[in-house]
Amino acid sequence: MAALLLCVLLCGLVSLAFALEGPVLPPPGGVTITQDPQCTDWNLDTDECIGRDGGMDLVFTGMDLSQMAVLYWGPEDATAIGLALDCYIDEGGETMLFSPAQSNLAGGMARWLGTTELTYWNDVTWVTASLDTRFTLQTFDISGPVPMTLGDTLGLGDIAVAQVPGDFGANLLMEANFGGNWYPAIWLFDAFHTRPEEEGCVISEFDHGFFYEDVAITGLSATNDGPTRLGDATTLSATISTGTNVEYSWDFGDTLTGSGAVVAHTYADPGDYLATVTATNSTGSVGTSTLVEVRIYSFLPVVLNAYP
């Protein structure tokens, strides 16, 4: 029982350490995403470009890593990748599954596997064949491959993600297997899908995003510019030593509340008020207080006596 309790406590601590926010796009601080220029030059949309020979490159620049303790990028979830050759990702195998066995995460390569159907003319009759499919994701920067990590170890499910080192790139390639050989999905579709009564099309799906952990909040302090004369606004300020993506909420001590790092509040009655601020981000919340003094000031007339 003691061992079980210890395991539960430690497991809880590990899961909290990897409580990532996301997926989001863009990440906090923003990002610039540049698509393979050939895709733009050839008027190819993302679906078509992923399935062409060589796949599609994406380049990610301009991220402010100081906004986060850690930042990862990859597919949104375990259902984010798919391929169909009949215009609809509606069969079980067309939503692809991550394959750790066919991946080389340390080398910056992850692979997803699936199946789809292709109807084609085999010189005798129309044939509908079930084809194996695969999606290959490679991540890199100017120094070489960017290693990837199992999403399960980060609480993200059955995917693979790359820890963002700064500016980086990714190659996305969608393929299908025909006759024991792998071909880019667009090329295979164009070569074999010739059934005139069916429009047909290639649908490839890759929904991606960023996952991040905020910098923990430390050193929260609160101040005000009191003593304040009754009827005037008191300015209250909160500052922190560290912390990212922080939201501030105030309890002014008179049943009223506010939000923001710097707020102004007018108290209706004189007295001493304990104003409390709570700073919150994805790592948790911390709070502190500041004493506000609101006073009535009386001004007595000054009488000047004239002496001879």
N, C-alpha and C positions, 0 to 999 in steps of 0.2 A: 504493500500500500504506500509506504514511504517513497519507494522508487517511482511508483506511478505518479504520486503527487509532485515529486521533483521534476519528472518529465513534463507534466502538464504545465508547470510554472516556466520551465526553460523554453518549451515550445512556444508558449505565449509570448515570451520575451523576444524570441527569434522572429515570430510573425510580425510583432510590432515594429521591429527594426527595419522591416522591408515593406512597410505600409506605403506603397507608392500611389501617387495620384495619377489619374489618367484613364484612358488615353485622351490626349488633348492635341490639337493642331490649330494654331502654333503653340509652342511651349511658352512658359512665362519668359518675357523678354523678347519674344519674337524669333523668327527664322526666315531666311530667304531660300526658296526651293527653286532650283534651275533644272529644267527638263532637258534631256538629250536634244541638242539643236536639230539633229536630223529628223526627229519626230515632228518638230514644228515645220521644218522646211518641206517635209513630205505630206503635211496636213494629216498626220496620223494622231488619233486620240490615244489616251493612255492604254485602253484595252488593246488596240491594234499594235501599239509600240512594244508592249510587253511580249507579244507573240511574234515579233519579227526576228530575223536572223541576228543574233547577238543581243537580243533583248533591249531594254531601255535603261539608261543611266539617269539617276537623280543625284543632284549635288546640293548639300545643305550647308549654308553659311550664315554668319551673322548671329549666332546664338550667344546669349550672355549667360555663361555657366555660373557666374556669381549669384544668379537668381535662385540657384538650387544647390542642395548638397550632392545630388547625383542625378543624372539624366540618361534615360534609355530611349531607344527608338526601335520600332518594329511593327508587325501587324497588330491591329487593334485587339484581336482575341482569336480564339481557336476556330472561328467560322469566317475569318476575314479574307480568305483566299479561295478562289474557285475558277473553274474553266468549263465552258460548255460550247459545243459546236452546233447547237440548234437554237441559239438565241436566249435560252432560259437556263439559269442555274437552279434546277428544280429537282434533280435526282440526288440521292444520297452521296454518290461518289463524286459528284461535280463540286461539292464543297470539300476542299482538299484537307488532308490531315498531316500534321507535322510528323516527320520521320527522323528521330534522333540517329537511327542506324545509318541513314544515308547522308547525314550531315557531318561537317567538319567544323564545329563551332570555334575551336581554337584557331582555325585558319580562316575564320570570317565567312563560312559558307553554311547555309541552312537550306533544307529541302522539304517540300510538302508533296504528298502523293495523292492521286485520285483516279477516277475513271470518267469517261464520257462516251457518247455514242456518235458515230459518223455514218451517214447513209451515202453510198457511192455506187457507181456502175462498174462492174468487174468484167465488162465486155460480153457478158451473158445475161445478167439480170441485176436488179437492184439489190444491194446487200447492206444491211445495217450491222455494223461491227462495234463491239465494245472495246475502246482503246484505253490503255493506261496513260495517265497524264502525270506531269510533275512540274513544280514551280521551284526555281532555284533563286535564292537571295544571297548576294555577296556584298559585304560591307568593307570599305577601305578608306584610307586617307593617303596623304602624300608619302607616308613612310611604308605603306603596305597594307595588308589585311587588318581590319578591326575585329578582334575576337567577339564572338557572340556568347550569350548566356542562356541557359534553359529558363524559360518563363516560370516554370513550376517552382524554381528555387526563389523566385521573387514574388510569389503570390499572383502571378499573371496568367496561370493556366498553361495549356499545352501549346506553347509557341516558343520562338527563340527571338531574343532582342539583343541589340548592340549597345554597350555603354558609350555614350557620345564623348569623344575625346576633344572635341572642337569641331572645326570644319571637317566634313566627311562626305563620302559618296556611297551609293548603292547601285548595284546592277540587278535588274529584275528580268527573269527569263521564264516564259511559259512554253512548255513543250508537250507533244503527244507522241506516243509510240505506235508506229505502223510497220508491220512486217519485221519486228525485232529491232527497228532503228528509231532513234529519237529525232523528231523534226520540230522546228518552230511551229507553233500552233497556227499562225496565219498562213505560212507556206503550205502546211498540210491541208488546211481547209481549202485554200485556193486550188490546190492540185487535184483534190478528190471530190469535193462537194460540187457535183455538176447536175444535181437533180433539178430540172427546170421548174417543176410545180411547187418547189419549196424555196422560199427566199433564203432562209438560213443565214447564219452569221456566227462569228466567234465572239463570245462574251468571256472576258477574263477579268477577274476581280482581285484587287489588292487594296484593302482599306488599312491605312497605316496611321500611326500617331506616336506621340511622345509620352513617356511615363517618368515621373520625377518625385524626388523626396525633398521637401523644404529643409532649409537650414533651421535648426532648433532655435527657439526664442530664449535669449538670456539677457540679463541686465535691464529688465523693465523698470523704469522709474516714472513717477508722475509728479508734476508741479503745477502751480497756479500763480496768477499774478495778484492775488489778494494781499492784504485785506481790501475788500471791495465795498464801496459805498452802496447802500441799498438803492436799487433801481438801475445800477450800472451792471454791465455784463462782466462776468469773470471768464478769463481765458484759461483753459486747462490744457496741458500738453503732456503727451506720453512719448518716451524715447526708449530705444532698446540698444543693446550692444551688438547682438547678432539676431538674425531671423529674416526669413524671406516670405513674401506674399502674406504679410501680416494684416489682419483686420482688428480694429480696436472698437470696443464697446464700453460705454460709460454708464454708470449709475451715479447720478449727481447727489444722491443722499436725501433728496426731497420728493421721492417717488417718480421723478422724471429721468429719462435716459437719452443718450445720444451716441453717435458713432464718429470715428475719425481719430487720427493721431493728435490733431489740434482742434478743439471745439470751444465755442463760446456759449455761456449759459447765464441767464439772469434769474436770480433767486427772488422769490416773492416776499420773503420775510427775513428779518435779521436773525443772526445766529451762527453757530458753527456747524458745518456740514462735512461729513466724511465722504468724499467723492472717490469711487472705485473704478479703475479701468481694468479691462480684461483684454489681453492680446492673444490672438488665436491664429494658428495656421495648421497645416496638415499633421504636424508633429505633436500638437497639443495646445493647451492654454495655460497662461500664467496671469496672475493678477497682482495689483498693488493699489495703494490708496494715497490720497493727499487731502490735508485738512484745509477747508475753505472757510475764511472768516468774512461774514457779511455784517456791516455795521451801519448804524445811523449816526451821522455826523451832524452836530449842532454848531452853528456859527453865531457867536455872540457879537452884537454890534460894538464897534470900537468908538469910544467917545473921546474926542480930543478937546482938552480944556485949553483955553487961551489964557495965558498969564500976562499981566501987564509988565 
